[in-house]
């Protein structure tokens, strides 16, 4: 990653970002009985402090960028709450050489977080306008290890499989079978499951060495629905 771009990210709105990080750290402690994660790893915590969230929200909403809440980004989509982004990144358990697939690029914020902790990020977005804007934004910020394409996220991105982790940033009614197929043995699929605009659960699915999936619910969440062309 470009060192000058990295330095710029580190100092941009540092005080506001520090406040957001503190709020996420406190929320991790509070939700530990449900999540089993009382703290963020050093790498995820550092990523949370580096990624300039105000660059991923509409310009007229930049003053709210570091609140620990989801924010609208247009076209009925949102940038997820920083706590949820950090938690999902943590649950993926990624190493610096790992390849990860994200379904639902949106504004690119989750992809940037993943790019900080993984070796390569592939991201699929169904709205071309959002995909192109995220692509340009991530390039400007120096995230050269992210590749984005427009398509149906349900189908994943089989050309680059298997993935150490797959994160889905929109709620699916059921686990998309192609994503399980593209998950590497020992890998983790992190996604919200549930009906649109109804109670949903953040779920982690671990794929055993023999391909058997093991699923556990983490905590209640609220995501926009995953778009799928039947």
VENBELTA-V541731 format. One record per residue. N is the residue number from 0. SS is DSSP state (~ for helix, > for strand, _ for the rest). Layout:
N_SS, N_SS
//
This chain:
0__, 1__, 2_~, 3_~, 4_~, 5_~, 6_~, 7_~, 8_~, 9_~, 10_~, 11__, 12__, 13_~, 14_~, 15_~, 16_~, 17_~, 18_~, 19_~, 20_~, 21_~, 22_~, 23_~, 24_~, 25_~, 26_~, 27_~, 28_~, 29_~, 30__, 31_~, 32_~, 33_~, 34_~, 35__, 36__, 37__, 38__, 39__, 40__, 41_~, 42_~, 43_~, 44_~, 45_~, 46_~, 47_~, 48_~, 49_~, 50__, 51__, 52_~, 53_~, 54_~, 55__, 56__, 57__, 58_~, 59_~, 60_~, 61_~, 62_~, 63_~, 64__, 65__, 66__, 67__, 68__, 69__, 70_>, 71_>, 72_>, 73_>, 74__, 75__, 76_>, 77_>, 78_>, 79__, 80__, 81_~, 82_~, 83_~, 84_~, 85_~, 86_~, 87_~, 88_~, 89_~, 90_~, 91_~, 92__, 93__, 94__, 95__, 96__, 97__, 98_>, 99_>, 100_>, 101_>, 102_>, 103__, 104__, 105__, 106__, 107__, 108_~, 109_~, 110_~, 111_~, 112_~, 113_~, 114_~, 115_~, 116_~, 117__, 118__, 119_>, 120_>, 121_>, 122_>, 123_>, 124_>, 125__, 126__, 127_~, 128_~, 129_~, 130_~, 131_~, 132_~, 133_~, 134_~, 135_~, 136_~, 137_~, 138_~, 139_~, 140__, 141__, 142__, 143__, 144__, 145_>, 146_>, 147_>, 148_>, 149_>, 150__, 151__, 152_~, 153_~, 154_~, 155__, 156__, 157_~, 158_~, 159_~, 160__, 161__, 162_>, 163_>, 164_>, 165_>, 166_>, 167_>, 168_>, 169_>, 170_>, 171_>, 172__, 173__, 174__, 175__, 176_~, 177_~, 178_~, 179_~, 180_~, 181_~, 182_>, 183_>, 184_>, 185_>, 186_>, 187_>, 188_>, 189_>, 190_>, 191_>, 192_>, 193__, 194__, 195__, 196__, 197__, 198__, 199_>, 200_>, 201_>, 202_>, 203_>, 204_>, 205_>, 206_>, 207__, 208__, 209__, 210__, 211__, 212_>, 213_>, 214_>, 215_>, 216_>, 217_>, 218_>, 219_>, 220_>, 221__, 222__, 223__, 224_>, 225__, 226__, 227__, 228__, 229__
//
